[in-house]
Amino acid sequence: MNASDLAKRASFYQPVEERDADGMLVQGWLLRFTCAANVCYLRGSEAVMQARLQSKAPAIVTVRDFPQTRQVTSEWRVEIDGRTFHLKEDPRPEGRMQAMLVEG
């Protein structure tokens, strides 16, 4: 994979907990960074077909490896083309790229 394959814009959000006016903990999402990405939707396996029956779309998101992407964990989420994906695993290094399994 090379730079020309990273045609999408991905916004990475980290979960944060804040207290509201009543003192209750409320979970929110904080935008940490935006970068170029590639999305490859999975297809064919039995697990993927089962996910589709539940209106989920498993995919592999690939981004460049740089300090901000190394901070991403499976608790984060990513938004690409107005669609929100939740990370299912921590990013895996693949040379100068990072790949992560997501589900939207």
C-alpha positions in Angstrom: 0.0 0.0 0.0 1.3 3.5 -0.8 0.2 7.1 -0.2 -2.1 7.2 -3.2 -4.2 4.5 -1.7 -5.0 6.7 1.3 -7.9 8.5 -0.4 -10.3 9.0 2.6 -10.2 11.4 5.5 -10.4 9.7 8.9 -11.2 11.6 12.1 -10.1 9.8 15.3 -12.0 10.4 18.5 -10.9 9.4 22.0 -13.5 8.7 24.8 -13.5 11.2 27.7 -15.5 11.2 30.9 -16.8 14.5 32.2 -19.1 15.5 35.1 -22.3 17.3 34.1 -24.0 20.1 36.2 -25.6 17.4 38.4 -22.2 15.7 39.2 -23.0 12.6 37.1 -20.3 11.1 34.8 -21.1 11.5 31.2 -19.0 9.9 28.4 -18.2 12.0 25.4 -15.9 11.9 22.4 -12.9 14.3 21.8 -11.5 14.8 18.3 -7.8 14.0 18.6 -6.6 14.2 14.9 -7.6 13.8 11.3 -5.5 12.0 8.7 -5.6 10.2 5.4 -6.8 6.6 5.4 -7.9 3.6 3.3 -11.0 1.6 4.1 -11.3 -2.0 2.9 -14.6 -3.6 3.7 -14.4 -7.3 4.6 -16.6 -9.8 2.8 -17.0 -13.5 2.3 -16.4 -15.2 5.7 -19.2 -16.6 7.9 -18.4 -14.1 10.6 -18.7 -11.2 8.2 -22.0 -12.4 6.9 -23.3 -12.7 10.4 -22.2 -9.1 11.1 -24.1 -7.9 8.1 -27.2 -9.6 9.3 -26.9 -7.4 12.4 -26.4 -4.3 10.2 -22.7 -4.0 10.9 -20.0 -3.5 8.4 -16.6 -4.9 9.4 -13.6 -3.2 7.7 -9.9 -2.7 7.9 -8.8 0.9 8.1 -5.2 1.6 7.2 -3.4 4.9 8.1 0.2 6.0 8.1 2.3 5.2 11.1 3.1 8.4 13.0 3.1 9.3 16.7 -0.6 10.2 16.9 -1.7 6.9 15.4 0.4 5.0 17.9 -1.8 6.5 20.7 -5.0 4.9 19.3 -6.5 2.0 21.3 -9.5 -0.2 20.9 -11.6 2.2 23.0 -11.4 4.9 20.3 -13.7 5.4 17.3 -13.1 6.8 13.8 -15.3 8.7 11.5 -14.9 8.3 7.7 -17.3 9.9 5.1 -19.8 10.6 7.8 -19.9 7.0 9.0 -18.8 6.1 12.5 -16.7 3.0 13.1 -15.7 1.5 16.5 -12.3 0.0 16.8 -12.4 -3.7 17.6 -8.6 -4.1 18.2 -5.5 -2.0 18.8 -3.8 -0.9 15.5 -1.3 -3.4 14.1 2.0 -2.0 12.6 2.5 -3.1 8.9 5.7 -1.5 7.8 5.2 2.3 7.6 1.4 1.8 8.0 -1.0 0.9 10.8 -4.0 -1.3 10.2 -7.0 -1.7 12.5 -10.1 -3.8 12.5 -13.2 -1.6 12.8 -17.0 -2.2 12.7 -19.5 0.4 11.7 
